[in-house]
Amino acid sequence: MGRIFCIGETVFDIIFQGTQPVAGKAGGSMLNSAVSMGRMDLPVYFISEYGNDPLGQHIDNFLKNNGVDTRFVYRFATSKTSIALAFLDEKRNASYAFYKDLPQERLAITTPTFTPSDYVLFGSYYAINNEIRRKILELVTHARQAGATIIYDPNFRKAHLHELPQLFPMIIENMQLASLVKASDEDLQMIFQTNNLLESYQTIEKYCAHLIYTQSSNDVIFKNNSKQVSVPVPTITPTSTIGAGDSFSAGVLYYLFTHGLGHNDLAELDETTIQQLLQTGIDFATDVCLSYDNYISEDFARKYKDANH
């Protein structure tokens, strides 16, 4: 039986509409993905770190209550769980201010014993942070060597653009380890100065053969060296886009996992299967945009499971 491992940062998001806080949610890109998959009853494990303080305990309880296994989370006692203030603009996109007090010892966990039937999702700044890079590389390399399916989402923020010369080699290394890169047009424009799908794929295919290319409210596209498949995104009025991309990734993994599709199958997927794969991601992301939650709703999860069984 395969498992899904999400490797990423943990923060507590305090969400602002204007100057008014409107919600507080456990957050972090891979945490958001993990909760969406946990609500779909997938065997998901979170690899991260947060404090033994009350906020860390609240997050730990929340994860466990939503089906996420936290045995590979490093709980530190000498510092506090990180907080992020998320300020929504008129399009309901967020800008962030982070408040962190992290310990000197980071991510001090035992590396899981990965298998060929496992899946790993990793990305964001956490995956290219020098303070924990050695451990991230150890985890993902072990998964790759074991034959696991690996999805990398660079999720690159403008705030780190000034660091790109130092971060770029790690982004490339992550792509080389991945079975599939899922990235937005904005990510790839900032990282590679590419302006469209073709330019982006021609750059990425040197490192990873399979790309899912998202474009905010425009079509999502799957591209490899033999196929290009697009699926439109519905027009909605979002409440918050925080967690939309993360839950898109969760939908992609849900489809791959429940259909028993791994890295060896990606090159052979037919157009109908790719459309269903992308549509599942879009369905998950759309639901997240309709609330202040960073993950699919329990009601959506229940209805989706009922409709697909």
Helices and strands as residue ranges (DSSP letters): E 4-7, E 11-17, E 20-27, H 29-39, E 44-51, H 54-65, E 68-69, E 73-76, E 80-88, E 94-101, E 119-123, G 125-128, H 133-145, E 149-153, G 158-163, H 164-177, E 180-184, H 185-192, H 197-204, E 211-215, E 218-223, E 228-231, H 244-258, G 263-268, H 271-289, H 298-307
